[in-house]
Amino acid sequence: MVIIRAAYVDQRGPASSIRFGELPDPVAAPGEVLVRVAATAVNRVDTFVRSGAYHTPIPLPLVLGRDLVGEVADPGASGLAPGTRVWTNSLGYGGRQGASAELACVPADRLYRLPDGVDPLDAVAVLHPAATAYTGLVHHARMRSGETLFVAGGNGAVGTCLIRIAKDLGVRVIAAARGSRNTEYCAELGADAVIDSTAADPVAALRGAAPRGVDVYCDTTGRDSLRSAVDALADRGRVLVMAGLANAQGDDSFDVGRLYTHDRSVVGFAISLATTAELAEAAAWINRRLPRDGLRLDTTVLPLAQARAAHEDVEAAARGESRRYRGRIVLRVGPGL
Ligand SMILES: NC(=O)c1ccc[n+]([C@@H]2O[C@H](COP(=O)([O-])OP(=O)(O)OC[C@H]3O[C@@H](n4cnc5c(N)ncnc54)[C@H](OP(=O)(O)O)[C@@H]3O)[C@@H](O)[C@H]2O)c1
C-alpha cells in the first residue's frame, strides 16, 4: 500500500487536534481525477469545518482544506493528460475529502486547468476569496454595470476580489478600510472612492460618496450593523451578507418599513452551497484574470507540516489577536509545478 503525507483530524475538534502524518493513498472513484498536490491554502471556513462550527458531512479521518493546485496524476475518464496543471476550490466538505495531502481525489466537474505561466502559489491563495466574491456579487447580489457597490473591508482577501470583479463588471466602487495604507491599497485596486473607517463619521462619508444610496452593500468585516447597511441602500438596493457571527453587531432591530417600502432586500450566501455550474462560472472568471495580474494577495508560504500553526493563526486573527503570519497562508505540499 502506498502511503501519503497529509494534514488531517481524526475527529472534529480544536486546532491542537490537527495531525501531520501518513494516510493510505486515496483511490479515485468514477468521475474523479487523482491529483498530485503542489499547494493548498488555509481559509477561515477550514477552521469551521475542522471544529464542527460549520455543519457539513465529512469523512473521518478528514484531510483538511478546500483549495489546491497540482498536476493530474491519474486522469480517470476526464480526458485530461497526466501532468496537466489543475486547481480546485471545493474539497473537504459536502462529503468530500480535503486538499492538504500529497494526493487528492477531485470530482472532474470541480477541477479546472491552471493557465500557463501562472504561479501556483499565487493562484492557490486567491481561489476561495475570488470564487466567493464572484458568486456573491454575480449570482446572489445580481450586480449590474452602472450600479454602485459599497465594500467594507476592501483591503481584505474577499474585499480585494470584490473590488476587482466589480471593476470588471463596470460598477462604481466605494471601499472602506482601516487607515490610509489600506484605503490607498483599495484605490490602487480601482476603487472610485475610499473611506477610512477609523475616521470620525464613516456613515456620513458614505452618504457623501453616494447621496442616493448604494445598489449593493457588502460588509466583509462582519462588524457593520444590518440597520445601517439597509439605510445606506438606494431603492431596489441589496445588502449582501457573507460574514459575521451571531450578535457581533449588537442590537440590530430595524424598521422593516425601511426595507420593503424601498424595494430593498437582504441576501445571505455561503460559497459552500454554490452549484458546480456557479463554481465553474466563477472559475472561468478567475482563469481569465490569473494570467493578467495573478490576482495577487499578500501571502505567507509554510510547509504542510505547519498546518496546525496555520489554523491557530487564522483563529487568532478572527479573535482580533496579533498574528504570527502575514496575509493568506499557503501550505506547500509537494514539489513546485
Ligand atoms: N459566506 C461565504 O461564503 C464566505 C466565504 C469566504 C469568506 N467568508 C468570510 O468573509 C470574511 C472575510 O474574509 P477574508 O478572507 O476577506 O478575511 P480577511 O482577508 O482577513 O479580511 C478581513 C477584513 O475585515 C477587517 N477587519 C477585521 N477585524 C476588524 C474589526 N475588528 N473591525 C473592522 N474591520 C475588521 C480587516 O481589516 P484590517 O486589515 O484592518 O484588519 C479586513 O479588511 C470572513 O469572516 C470569512 O469567514 C465568507
The ligand as a MOL file (V3000), in Angstrom:
LIG
                    3D

  0  0  0     0  0            999 V3000
M  V30 BEGIN CTAB
M  V30 COUNTS 48 52 0 0 0
M  V30 BEGIN ATOM
M  V30 1 N -20.0670 33.4760 3.0440 0
M  V30 2 C -19.0580 32.9130 2.4200 0
M  V30 3 O -19.2290 32.0720 1.5340 0
M  V30 4 C -17.6490 33.3010 2.8040 0
M  V30 5 C -16.5700 32.8840 2.0030 0
M  V30 6 C -15.2860 33.3430 2.3150 0
M  V30 7 C -15.0880 34.1400 3.4420 0
M  V30 8 N -16.1560 34.4540 4.2220 0 CHG=1
M  V30 9 C -15.9850 35.2870 5.4230 0
M  V30 10 O -15.6920 36.5940 4.9690 0
M  V30 11 C -14.9400 37.2920 5.9290 0
M  V30 12 C -13.7580 37.9890 5.2570 0
M  V30 13 O -12.8770 37.0340 4.7420 0
M  V30 14 P -11.4640 37.4940 4.1760 0
M  V30 15 O -10.7900 36.2590 3.6920 0
M  V30 16 O -11.6150 38.6570 3.2570 0 CHG=-1
M  V30 17 O -10.7460 37.9920 5.5150 0
M  V30 18 P -9.5150 38.9780 5.6650 0
M  V30 19 O -8.6350 38.9030 4.4730 0
M  V30 20 O -8.9130 38.6990 6.9900 0
M  V30 21 O -10.1820 40.4290 5.6930 0
M  V30 22 C -10.9400 40.8350 6.7950 0
M  V30 23 C -11.3090 42.3120 6.6610 0
M  V30 24 O -12.0410 42.6640 7.8290 0
M  V30 25 C -11.3600 43.7390 8.5070 0
M  V30 26 N -11.4790 43.5970 9.9740 0
M  V30 27 C -11.0050 42.5830 10.7250 0
M  V30 28 N -11.2880 42.8160 12.0300 0
M  V30 29 C -11.9570 44.0050 12.0720 0
M  V30 30 C -12.5140 44.7880 13.1110 0
M  V30 31 N -12.4510 44.4020 14.4010 0
M  V30 32 N -13.1170 45.9410 12.7920 0
M  V30 33 C -13.1910 46.3570 11.4950 0
M  V30 34 N -12.6560 45.6650 10.4620 0
M  V30 35 C -12.0620 44.4980 10.7500 0
M  V30 36 C -9.9130 43.6340 8.0620 0
M  V30 37 O -9.3040 44.8850 8.2520 0
M  V30 38 P -7.7530 45.0040 8.7400 0
M  V30 39 O -6.9350 44.5670 7.5510 0
M  V30 40 O -7.6200 46.4360 9.0830 0
M  V30 41 O -7.6180 44.0750 9.9190 0
M  V30 42 C -10.0910 43.2360 6.5910 0
M  V30 43 O -10.4120 44.3660 5.8290 0
M  V30 44 C -14.5520 36.2510 6.9820 0
M  V30 45 O -15.4300 36.3980 8.0780 0
M  V30 46 C -14.8030 34.9250 6.2830 0
M  V30 47 O -15.1130 33.8830 7.2050 0
M  V30 48 C -17.4230 34.0660 3.9200 0
M  V30 END ATOM
M  V30 BEGIN BOND
M  V30 1 1 1 2
M  V30 2 2 2 3
M  V30 3 1 2 4
M  V30 4 1 4 5
M  V30 5 2 4 48
M  V30 6 2 5 6
M  V30 7 1 6 7
M  V30 8 2 7 8
M  V30 9 1 8 9
M  V30 10 1 8 48
M  V30 11 1 9 10
M  V30 12 1 9 46
M  V30 13 1 10 11
M  V30 14 1 11 12
M  V30 15 1 11 44
M  V30 16 1 12 13
M  V30 17 1 13 14
M  V30 18 2 14 15
M  V30 19 1 14 16
M  V30 20 1 14 17
M  V30 21 1 17 18
M  V30 22 2 18 19
M  V30 23 1 18 20
M  V30 24 1 18 21
M  V30 25 1 21 22
M  V30 26 1 22 23
M  V30 27 1 23 24
M  V30 28 1 23 42
M  V30 29 1 24 25
M  V30 30 1 25 26
M  V30 31 1 25 36
M  V30 32 1 26 27
M  V30 33 1 26 35
M  V30 34 2 27 28
M  V30 35 1 28 29
M  V30 36 1 29 30
M  V30 37 2 29 35
M  V30 38 1 30 31
M  V30 39 2 30 32
M  V30 40 1 32 33
M  V30 41 2 33 34
M  V30 42 1 34 35
M  V30 43 1 36 37
M  V30 44 1 36 42
M  V30 45 1 37 38
M  V30 46 2 38 39
M  V30 47 1 38 40
M  V30 48 1 38 41
M  V30 49 1 42 43
M  V30 50 1 44 45
M  V30 51 1 44 46
M  V30 52 1 46 47
M  V30 END BOND
M  V30 END CTAB
M  END
